[in-house]
């Protein structure tokens, strides 16, 4: 396990996660404000295998983990901790649509901040598409500050970059 919150736990992805990972990666509503197009099962499996393989790379700077409920070990989404193009530590998370509205994003964001502090990070960033008001509210709730506005090259939408000094 990587870290846990009151209701959730974060662990490495496993091939057994394929069905749920595919449900996440194939849903256009989940990907609406994210990089990438919905994937078919084969593409999801290839991505999952590549993400799992990254865990063994000592130079890996692209960590994607499973978020699951503690009470029943159900896969509810993924959390990301990656280096952006400028070398900043960027956080992100996605949830399967049926788990939206349960407060999981707020809970995982708080846990991720604590985890980043515990491993010695000094600052983290998060980029949010401007129309994704709910995600922006979460970052602001945890005192992330707006540092830049831009139009995303990959999805072509206005975004705001937020920063939190840990």
N, CA, C and O of each residue as an XYZ file, in Angstrom:
664
protein
N       0.838     -1.181      0.000
C       0.000      0.000      0.000
C       0.885      1.248      0.000
O       1.924      1.286      0.659
N       0.457      2.268     -0.749
C       1.211      3.509     -0.851
C       0.797      4.459      0.269
O       1.647      4.964      1.003
N      -0.504      4.702      0.402
C      -1.041      5.471      1.532
C      -2.530      5.178      1.648
O      -3.127      4.568      0.761
N      -3.119      5.619      2.751
C      -4.542      5.411      2.965
C      -5.169      6.641      3.595
O      -4.497      7.468      4.212
N      -6.472      6.734      3.419
C      -7.272      7.777      4.049
C      -8.329      7.071      4.896
O      -8.261      5.858      5.097
N      -9.281      7.812      5.379
C     -10.319      7.200      6.216
C     -11.071      6.088      5.480
O     -11.292      5.014      6.038
N     -11.464      6.346      4.225
C     -12.283      5.371      3.487
C     -11.579      4.706      2.314
O     -12.090      3.741      1.746
N     -10.398      5.222      1.944
C      -9.735      4.776      0.721
C      -8.318      4.303      0.989
O      -7.693      4.686      1.978
N      -7.827      3.467      0.093
C      -6.418      3.083      0.130
C      -5.859      3.154     -1.284
O      -6.566      2.935     -2.268
N      -4.580      3.464     -1.355
C      -3.897      3.617     -2.634
C      -2.810      2.558     -2.713
O      -2.004      2.403     -1.795
N      -2.802      1.834     -3.826
C      -1.820      0.766     -4.022
C      -1.407      0.745     -5.492
O      -1.990      1.438     -6.325
N      -0.402     -0.054     -5.789
C       0.043     -0.207     -7.173
C      -1.046     -0.891     -7.998
O      -1.790     -1.737     -7.503
N      -1.114     -0.501     -9.257
C      -2.008     -1.168    -10.198
C      -1.606     -2.630    -10.364
O      -0.434     -2.978    -10.217
N      -2.570     -3.475    -10.666
C      -2.336     -4.892    -10.933
C      -3.124     -5.275    -12.182
O      -4.101     -4.612    -12.532
N      -2.704     -6.331    -12.845
C      -3.424     -6.777    -14.043
C      -4.872     -7.155    -13.697
O      -5.757     -7.063    -14.548
N      -5.108     -7.571    -12.470
C      -6.473     -7.893    -12.034
C      -7.389     -6.668    -12.039
O      -8.608     -6.809    -11.944
N      -6.819     -5.478    -12.147
C      -7.593     -4.237    -12.197
C      -8.130     -3.931    -13.588
O      -8.815     -2.924    -13.769
N      -7.838     -4.773    -14.574
C      -8.146     -4.446    -15.969
C      -9.602     -4.053    -16.201
O      -9.856     -3.035    -16.845
N     -10.552     -4.814    -15.706
C     -11.957     -4.523    -15.968
C     -12.321     -3.118    -15.472
O     -12.953     -2.348    -16.195
N     -11.930     -2.791    -14.261
C     -12.236     -1.478    -13.689
C     -11.423     -0.373    -14.358
O     -11.927      0.726    -14.584
N     -10.172     -0.669    -14.670
C      -9.314      0.304    -15.354
C      -9.927      0.641    -16.718
O      -9.963      1.805    -17.116
N     -10.403     -0.377    -17.424
C     -11.060     -0.172    -18.708
C     -12.327      0.672    -18.539
O     -12.591      1.558    -19.351
N     -13.100      0.407    -17.506
C     -14.311      1.192    -17.251
C     -13.965      2.673    -17.073
O     -14.689      3.549    -17.547
N     -12.876      2.937    -16.399
C     -12.403      4.308    -16.182
C     -11.917      4.935    -17.490
O     -12.301      6.054    -17.830
N     -11.079      4.214    -18.212
C     -10.403      4.748    -19.394
C     -11.279      4.772    -20.649
O     -10.904      5.393    -21.643
N     -12.421      4.118    -20.622
C     -13.289      4.085    -21.799
C     -14.457      5.061    -21.692
O     -15.221      5.214    -22.644
N     -14.601      5.713    -20.565
C     -15.753      6.586    -20.328
C     -15.457      8.025    -20.767
O     -14.601      8.682    -20.175
N     -16.149      8.518    -21.792
C     -15.896      9.887    -22.259
C     -16.191     10.949    -21.200
O     -15.579     12.017    -21.224
N     -17.109     10.685    -20.274
C     -17.389     11.645    -19.207
C     -16.206     11.781    -18.252
O     -15.903     12.879    -17.786
N     -15.540     10.665    -17.963
C     -14.356     10.688    -17.090
C     -13.220     11.443    -17.775
O     -12.473     12.177    -17.127
N     -13.097     11.259    -19.077
C     -11.981     11.837    -19.827
C     -12.283     13.225    -20.392
O     -11.450     13.804    -21.089
N     -13.437     13.746    -20.103
C     -13.891     15.010    -20.663
C     -12.871     16.138    -20.501
O     -12.680     16.931    -21.422
N     -12.224     16.219    -19.354
C     -11.276     17.292    -19.077
C      -9.845     16.781    -18.954
O      -9.000     17.430    -18.337
N      -9.578     15.630    -19.536
C      -8.266     14.988    -19.394
C      -7.641     14.732    -20.761
O      -8.308     14.769    -21.794
N      -6.360     14.476    -20.728
C      -5.641     14.111    -21.940
C      -6.069     12.723    -22.390
O      -6.250     11.825    -21.567
N      -6.228     12.550    -23.670
C      -6.487     11.225    -24.209
C      -7.927     10.995    -24.595
O      -8.846     11.640    -24.089
N      -8.096     10.072    -25.494
C      -9.405      9.664    -25.984
C      -9.831      8.389    -25.252
O      -8.988      7.656    -24.733
N     -11.149      8.124    -25.212
C     -11.598      6.858    -24.630
C     -10.913      5.673    -25.322
O     -10.698      5.675    -26.534
N     -10.581      4.676    -24.522
C      -9.834      3.522    -25.027
C     -10.713      2.284    -25.096
O     -11.665      2.137    -24.330
N     -10.377      1.397    -26.026
C     -11.052      0.103    -26.059
C     -10.344     -0.826    -25.065
O      -9.363     -0.432    -24.434
N     -10.837     -2.039    -24.931
C     -10.292     -2.967    -23.946
C      -8.818     -3.278    -24.214
O      -8.010     -3.291    -23.286
N      -8.469     -3.524    -25.461
C      -7.076     -3.855    -25.799
C      -6.146     -2.691    -25.479
O      -5.068     -2.898    -24.921
N      -6.544     -1.478    -25.824
C      -5.727     -0.293    -25.527
C      -5.583     -0.086    -24.021
O      -4.509      0.269    -23.535
N      -6.663     -0.309    -23.294
C      -6.618     -0.185    -21.830
C      -5.662     -1.205    -21.230
O      -4.899     -0.893    -20.316
N      -5.712     -2.434    -21.754
C      -4.813     -3.482    -21.253
C      -3.351     -3.115    -21.535
O      -2.494     -3.285    -20.668
N      -3.066     -2.619    -22.730
C      -1.700     -2.211    -23.072
C      -1.222     -1.090    -22.157
O      -0.092     -1.124    -21.671
N      -2.086     -0.088    -21.919
C      -1.723      1.012    -21.017
C      -1.480      0.502    -19.597
O      -0.506      0.883    -18.947
N      -2.368     -0.357    -19.130
C      -2.236     -0.901    -17.776
C      -0.908     -1.643    -17.632
O      -0.195     -1.453    -16.647
N      -0.577     -2.476    -18.595
C       0.691     -3.228    -18.534
C       1.892     -2.288    -18.533
O       2.863     -2.533    -17.817
N       1.840     -1.214    -19.324
C       2.935     -0.244    -19.357
C       3.073      0.484    -18.014
O       4.185      0.710    -17.536
N       1.943      0.846    -17.415
C       1.984      1.525    -16.117
C       2.554      0.601    -15.036
O       3.333      1.036    -14.188
N       2.166     -0.657    -15.073
C       2.687     -1.632    -14.103
C       4.190     -1.813    -14.300
O       4.941     -1.886    -13.328
N       4.622     -1.883    -15.537
C       6.039     -2.060    -15.846
C       6.883     -0.889    -15.319
O       8.036     -1.078    -14.931
N       6.311      0.301    -15.308
C       7.033      1.497    -14.839
C       7.459      1.397    -13.366
O       8.450      2.008    -12.966
N       6.717      0.631    -12.565
C       7.042      0.528    -11.141
C       8.460      0.009    -10.917
O       9.091      0.341     -9.914
N       8.962     -0.800    -11.843
C      10.290     -1.395    -11.690
C      11.408     -0.533    -12.275
O      12.582     -0.884    -12.159
N      11.056      0.591    -12.902
C      12.056      1.477    -13.499
C      12.550      2.467    -12.444
O      11.767      3.280    -11.954
N      13.845      2.413    -12.084
C      14.347      3.320    -11.046
C      14.276      4.801    -11.443
O      14.307      5.670    -10.572
N      14.181      5.093    -12.733
C      14.098      6.479    -13.194
C      12.660      6.903    -13.507
O      12.443      7.943    -14.128
N      11.695      6.115    -13.086
C      10.295      6.413    -13.369
C       9.892      7.743    -12.734
O      10.197      8.007    -11.571
N       9.211      8.562    -13.503
C       8.659      9.808    -12.969
C       7.188      9.947    -13.360
O       6.669     11.056    -13.491
N       6.523      8.797    -13.544
C       5.130      8.760    -13.972
C       4.436      7.649    -13.197
O       4.339      6.518    -13.673
N       3.956      7.975    -12.006
C       3.363      6.991    -11.103
C       1.843      7.095    -11.140
O       1.281      8.142    -10.820
N       1.183      6.017    -11.527
C      -0.278      5.928    -11.500
C      -0.635      4.760    -10.582
O      -0.140      3.646    -10.750
N      -1.496      5.034     -9.618
C      -1.870      4.028     -8.631
C      -3.377      3.807     -8.610
O      -4.146      4.656     -9.060
N      -3.782      2.678     -8.091
C      -5.179      2.339     -7.874
C      -5.690      3.014     -6.608
O      -5.003      3.047     -5.588
N      -6.897      3.548     -6.686
C      -7.617      3.987     -5.487
C      -8.736      2.974     -5.284
O      -9.536      2.729     -6.186
N      -8.784      2.389     -4.087
C      -9.873      1.462     -3.799
C     -10.482      1.760     -2.439
O      -9.835      2.305     -1.545
N     -11.758      1.381     -2.314
C     -12.422      1.545     -1.023
C     -11.865      0.527     -0.048
O     -11.640     -0.630     -0.406
N     -11.647      0.956      1.174
C     -11.121      0.049      2.195
C     -12.143     -1.011      2.598
O     -11.782     -2.158      2.862
N     -13.408     -0.628      2.646
C     -14.414     -1.550      3.190
C     -14.614     -2.796      2.344
O     -14.989     -3.844      2.870
N     -14.366     -2.698      1.016
C     -14.613     -3.852      0.161
C     -13.584     -4.031     -0.961
O     -13.758     -4.876     -1.839
N     -12.523     -3.240     -0.927
C     -11.449     -3.308     -1.933
C     -11.938     -3.097     -3.361
O     -11.342     -3.626     -4.299
N     -13.003     -2.342     -3.538
C     -13.512     -2.030     -4.872
C     -12.685     -0.892     -5.476
O     -12.448      0.135     -4.839
N     -12.256     -1.102     -6.717
C     -11.502     -0.110     -7.490
C     -12.459      1.045     -7.800
O     -13.504      0.841     -8.419
N     -12.097      2.259     -7.367
C     -12.949      3.416     -7.632
C     -12.288      4.426     -8.566
O     -12.962      5.297     -9.117
N     -10.964      4.315     -8.747
C     -10.282      5.264     -9.625
C      -8.778      5.113     -9.569
O      -8.240      4.127     -9.066
N      -8.115      6.133    -10.107
C      -6.651      6.164    -10.091
C      -6.166      7.515     -9.596
O      -6.864      8.523     -9.702
N      -4.979      7.513     -9.064
C      -4.319      8.742     -8.636
C      -2.955      8.787     -9.321
O      -2.298      7.762     -9.501
N      -2.543     10.000     -9.699
C      -1.292     10.179    -10.434
C      -0.352     11.101     -9.680
O      -0.768     12.072     -9.048
N       0.912     10.770     -9.765
C       1.986     11.627     -9.263
C       3.068     11.576    -10.332
O       3.799     10.592    -10.449
N       3.159     12.647    -11.107
C       4.052     12.648    -12.262
C       4.890     13.918    -12.308
O       4.553     14.918    -11.676
N       5.974     13.870    -13.055
C       6.774     15.067    -13.335
C       6.212     15.697    -14.600
O       6.014     15.016    -15.607
N       5.955     16.999    -14.544
C       5.494     17.670    -15.756
C       6.697     18.062    -16.615
O       7.838     17.732    -16.290
N       6.430     18.769    -17.714
C       7.497     19.138    -18.655
C       8.556     20.022    -18.015
O       9.699     20.046    -18.471
N       8.191     20.750    -16.964
C       9.132     21.655    -16.286
C       9.792     21.015    -15.068
O      10.542     21.679    -14.352
N       9.522     19.731    -14.826
C      10.127     19.037    -13.691
C       9.371     19.189    -12.385
O       9.861     18.776    -11.334
N       8.172     19.779    -12.437
C       7.353     19.917    -11.232
C       6.645     18.600    -10.923
O       6.361     17.808    -11.822
N       6.367     18.381     -9.654
C       5.597     17.218     -9.235
C       4.115     17.567     -9.350
O       3.606     18.423     -8.626
N       3.434     16.889    -10.273
C       2.022     17.168    -10.544
C       1.156     16.034    -10.032
O       1.486     14.859    -10.195
N       0.041     16.401     -9.408
C      -0.910     15.412     -8.914
C      -2.148     15.385     -9.812
O      -2.440     16.345    -10.525
N      -2.859     14.276     -9.759
C      -4.111     14.157    -10.482
C      -4.858     12.924    -10.006
O      -4.284     12.044     -9.365
N      -6.126     12.871    -10.321
C      -6.934     11.709     -9.951
C      -8.131     11.624    -10.871
O      -8.605     12.631    -11.399
N      -8.614     10.403    -11.056
C      -9.808     10.113    -11.855
C     -10.616      9.073    -11.105
O     -10.073      8.183    -10.451
N     -11.927      9.209    -11.217
C     -12.807      8.246    -10.572
C     -13.795      7.691    -11.582
O     -14.262      8.407    -12.467
N     -14.111      6.407    -11.443
C     -15.171      5.798    -12.232
C     -16.450      6.602    -11.950
O     -16.723      6.960    -10.804
N     -17.211      6.875    -12.981
C     -18.347      7.803    -12.871
C     -19.337      7.420    -11.773
O     -19.880      8.303    -11.109
N     -19.581      6.150    -11.568
C     -20.559      5.753    -10.539
C     -20.119      6.142     -9.127
O     -20.930      6.115     -8.202
N     -18.843      6.502     -8.950
C     -18.348      6.874     -7.622
C     -18.222      8.387     -7.442
O     -17.738      8.850     -6.409
N     -18.650      9.154     -8.435
C     -18.652     10.606     -8.305
C     -19.658     11.020     -7.234
O     -20.660     10.341     -7.013
N     -19.380     12.128     -6.582
C     -20.326     12.686     -5.617
C     -20.263     12.083     -4.229
O     -21.148     12.325     -3.407
N     -19.227     11.298     -3.956
C     -19.070     10.681     -2.632
C     -18.015     11.359     -1.770
O     -17.733     10.906     -0.661
N     -17.427     12.449     -2.276
C     -16.372     13.125     -1.526
C     -15.015     12.448     -1.643
O     -14.081     12.812     -0.929
N     -14.892     11.470     -2.530
C     -13.624     10.743     -2.670
C     -12.497     11.630     -3.206
O     -11.349     11.481     -2.787
N     -12.807     12.546     -4.121
C     -11.754     13.399     -4.684
C     -11.148     14.289     -3.606
O      -9.928     14.444     -3.539
N     -11.984     14.867     -2.772
C     -11.481     15.699     -1.669
C     -10.640     14.859     -0.720
O      -9.563     15.277     -0.297
N     -11.130     13.691     -0.393
C     -10.423     12.808      0.540
C      -9.081     12.355     -0.023
O      -8.081     12.332      0.694
N      -9.058     11.995     -1.309
C      -7.803     11.510     -1.886
C      -6.819     12.656     -2.058
O      -5.612     12.456     -1.921
N      -7.311     13.850     -2.356
C      -6.423     15.003     -2.492
C      -5.727     15.297     -1.156
O      -4.522     15.544     -1.121
N      -6.477     15.269     -0.082
C      -5.888     15.501      1.237
C      -4.850     14.425      1.565
O      -3.770     14.731      2.069
N      -5.184     13.166      1.277
C      -4.236     12.081      1.527
C      -2.993     12.192      0.659
O      -1.886     11.894      1.108
N      -3.173     12.614     -0.566
C      -2.046     12.765     -1.486
C      -1.117     13.887     -1.031
O       0.103     13.759     -1.132
N      -1.676     14.973     -0.536
C      -0.861     16.071      0.000
C      -0.025     15.551      1.170
O       1.179     15.802      1.230
N      -0.648     14.836      2.088
C       0.083     14.275      3.240
C       1.175     13.310      2.778
O       2.285     13.321      3.310
N       0.856     12.478      1.786
C       1.845     11.534      1.262
C       3.030     12.281      0.648
O       4.184     11.933      0.900
N       2.747     13.293     -0.146
C       3.825     14.059     -0.789
C       4.727     14.721      0.256
O       5.947     14.756      0.094
N       4.130     15.241      1.316
C       4.932     15.808      2.419
C       5.809     14.724      3.044
O       6.982     14.960      3.335
N       5.238     13.536      3.249
C       5.955     12.456      3.942
C       7.157     11.941      3.154
O       8.099     11.409      3.742
N       7.134     12.095      1.829
C       8.275     11.631      1.025
C       9.220     12.772      0.664
O      10.127     12.607     -0.152
N       8.994     13.939      1.286
C       9.954     15.028      1.172
C       9.773     15.992      0.015
O      10.682     16.766     -0.287
N       8.642     15.963     -0.625
C       8.402     16.934     -1.702
C       8.231     18.319     -1.083
O       7.716     18.460      0.026
N       8.666     19.319     -1.809
C       8.561     20.692     -1.314
C       7.387     21.442     -1.913
O       6.889     22.402     -1.325
N       6.944     21.000     -3.088
C       5.810     21.660     -3.742
C       5.166     20.680     -4.703
O       5.828     19.806     -5.262
N       3.857     20.841     -4.888
C       3.130     20.053     -5.882
C       2.259     21.010     -6.686
O       1.895     22.093     -6.228
N       1.942     20.577     -7.888
C       1.056     21.370     -8.732
C      -0.118     20.511     -9.189
O      -0.076     19.282     -9.143
N      -1.155     21.197     -9.626
C      -2.301     20.545    -10.227
C      -2.818     21.448    -11.332
O      -2.909     22.663    -11.152
N      -3.150     20.874    -12.459
C      -3.708     21.633    -13.580
C      -5.162     21.220    -13.759
O      -5.485     20.033    -13.796
N      -6.036     22.226    -13.870
C      -7.464     21.960    -13.955
C      -8.058     22.743    -15.126
O      -7.840     23.948    -15.255
N      -8.800     22.051    -15.965
C      -9.551     22.723    -17.028
C     -10.537     23.664    -16.343
O     -11.236     23.268    -15.410
N     -10.589     24.909    -16.810
C     -11.361     25.946    -16.120
C     -12.834     25.603    -15.920
O     -13.416     25.994    -14.908
N     -13.448     24.887    -16.850
C     -14.866     24.546    -16.670
C     -15.081     23.412    -15.663
O     -16.219     23.114    -15.302
N     -14.007     22.788    -15.214
C     -14.101     21.738    -14.204
C     -14.055     22.397    -12.816
O     -13.081     22.267    -12.074
N     -15.127     23.095    -12.502
C     -15.199     23.906    -11.291
C     -15.020     23.065    -10.030
O     -14.387     23.514     -9.075
N     -15.566     21.859    -10.015
C     -15.480     21.009     -8.822
C     -14.025     20.695     -8.469
O     -13.651     20.748     -7.298
N     -13.206     20.370     -9.464
C     -11.790     20.064     -9.186
C     -11.038     21.296     -8.724
O     -10.193     21.211     -7.833
N     -11.335     22.442     -9.321
C     -10.678     23.682     -8.890
C     -11.026     23.992     -7.435
O     -10.164     24.435     -6.675
N     -12.279     23.765     -7.041
C     -12.700     24.013     -5.658
C     -11.919     23.148     -4.670
O     -11.563     23.593     -3.579
N     -11.663     21.916     -5.070
C     -10.920     21.012     -4.183
C      -9.506     21.553     -3.955
O      -9.044     21.624     -2.816
N      -8.823     21.933     -5.032
C      -7.459     22.442     -4.872
C      -7.453     23.718     -4.030
O      -6.595     23.886     -3.163
N      -8.393     24.605     -4.278
C      -8.461     25.854     -3.496
C      -8.747     25.560     -2.030
O      -8.242     26.249     -1.144
N      -9.551     24.546     -1.776
C      -9.863     24.165     -0.386
C      -8.587     23.810      0.386
O      -8.489     24.055      1.589
N      -7.611     23.229     -0.324
C      -6.359     22.836      0.332
C      -5.243     23.863      0.114
O      -4.057     23.548      0.214
N      -5.657     25.100     -0.186
C      -4.747     26.255     -0.265
C      -3.788     26.238     -1.443
O      -2.736     26.873     -1.387
N      -4.131     25.523     -2.507
C      -3.365     25.661     -3.740
C      -3.624     27.078     -4.262
O      -4.737     27.592     -4.154
N      -2.595     27.697     -4.822
C      -2.728     29.037     -5.367
C      -2.599     29.002     -6.884
O      -1.797     28.251     -7.437
N      -3.398     29.824     -7.540
C      -3.316     29.948     -8.997
C      -1.970     30.572     -9.359
O      -1.582     31.601     -8.805
N      -1.260     29.934    -10.301
C       0.020     30.506    -10.722
C       0.087     30.785    -12.220
O       0.952     31.539    -12.667
N      -0.816     30.187    -13.002
C      -0.743     30.396    -14.441
C      -2.059     29.988    -15.096
O      -2.703     29.021    -14.687
N      -2.439     30.743    -16.115
C      -3.583     30.383    -16.963
C      -3.039     30.140    -18.358
O      -2.162     30.869    -18.822
N      -3.555     29.117    -19.030
C      -3.063     28.775    -20.362
C      -4.113     27.946    -21.088
O      -5.083     27.483    -20.488
N      -3.906     27.767    -22.375
C      -4.748     26.857    -23.147
C      -3.941     25.594    -23.368
O      -2.843     25.628    -23.924
N      -4.494     24.494    -22.930
C      -3.821     23.206    -23.023
C      -3.555     22.832    -24.475
O      -4.448     22.912    -25.318
N      -2.324     22.425    -24.763
C      -1.980     21.979    -26.116
C      -2.645     20.644    -26.444
O      -3.055     20.420    -27.583
N      -2.753     19.758    -25.457
C      -3.264     18.417    -25.741
C      -4.780     18.349    -25.872
O      -5.286     17.577    -26.686
N      -5.517     19.138    -25.093
C      -6.977     19.079    -25.212
C      -7.592     20.386    -25.704
O      -8.795     20.446    -25.957
N      -6.783     21.425    -25.840
C      -7.237     22.674    -26.438
C      -8.224     23.478    -25.616
O      -8.973     24.286    -26.165
N      -8.239     23.270    -24.307
C      -9.159     23.993    -23.427
C      -8.397     24.898    -22.468
O      -7.259     24.597    -22.109
N      -9.013     26.010    -22.047
C      -8.372     26.871    -21.045
C      -8.192     26.116    -19.724
O      -9.105     25.443    -19.246
N      -7.000     26.243    -19.150
C      -6.670     25.577    -17.886
C      -6.015     26.559    -16.939
O      -5.520     27.610    -17.345
N      -6.024     26.196    -15.681
C      -5.306     26.941    -14.657
C      -4.358     25.986    -13.960
O      -4.722     24.863    -13.611
N      -3.128     26.458    -13.763
C      -2.145     25.684    -13.001
C      -2.150     26.218    -11.572
O      -2.064     27.425    -11.342
N      -2.253     25.305    -10.631
C      -2.253     25.619     -9.214
C      -1.000     25.046     -8.567
O      -0.448     24.049     -9.032
N      -0.557     25.685     -7.492
C       0.657     25.255     -6.802
C       0.400     25.265     -5.297
O      -0.292     26.135     -4.767
N       0.978     24.277     -4.633
C       0.931     24.209     -3.180
C       2.350     23.997     -2.672
O       3.002     23.009     -3.010
N       2.818     24.935     -1.858
C       4.111     24.769     -1.193
C       3.866     23.920      0.053
O       3.032     24.258      0.893
N       4.604     22.811      0.160
C       4.362     21.848      1.254
C       5.152     22.196      2.514
O       5.057     21.488      3.516
